[in-house]
């Protein structure tokens, strides 16, 4: 059965292979999830807006609009729903592209049903924990203010738009209070399954944070590299 808090969670399956989609739907419904299927990227975007799923399983090779475009449009619209990519594309470059567009996990076809179900449950558990009020409402450093209640960031009073994963990475660094975080620790904390994400994913998101929040990207003051280890937040 689904983890506590995830029973009847709404899951959107975006898959144009009708037999595979039906098989995934069958197994998800056995676990108690509420499932809808979209066979095209356009249908997926319509359902995502009208139904507000709590998780999206996204195939990349779709007719017309591919999965990358679907993910990009979801994020551009401000939708932070967890997205688990299911794809026959297993090259590192494909995975990196997915994570740079803020996918949460990437599973290569063919996959085991039990592994898929566990990953889904883990993502839903993490999403549920993220909603719990465990931290101060505002975090401040330099000319930056992070409002954890609204998940917004301002710099010099102006809104600063961060991708969902960059925002979570920022919190992971800030909440360590100056302690060093290795890339492996950040991968596990922010992306959930470190073994399936490349370390360059952390580096690219750190680059995004520096570009948006640092006065001098070449000499960052707040998000500091610890050589051969990882990163440290300096308030």
Buried (B, 14 or more C-beta within 10 A) or exposed (E): EBBEEBEEBBBBBBBBEEEBBEEBBEBBEEBEBBBBBBBBBBBBBEBBEEEEBBBBBBBBEBEEBBBBBBBBBBBEEEBBBBBBBBBEBEEEEBBBBBBBBBBBBBBBBEEEEEEBBEBBBBBBBBBBEEEEEEEEEEBEBBEBBBEBEEBBBEBEEEEBEBBBBBBBBBBBBBBBEEEBBBBBBBBBBBBBBBEBBBBEBBBBBBBBBBEBBBEEEEEBBBBBEEEEEBBBBEE
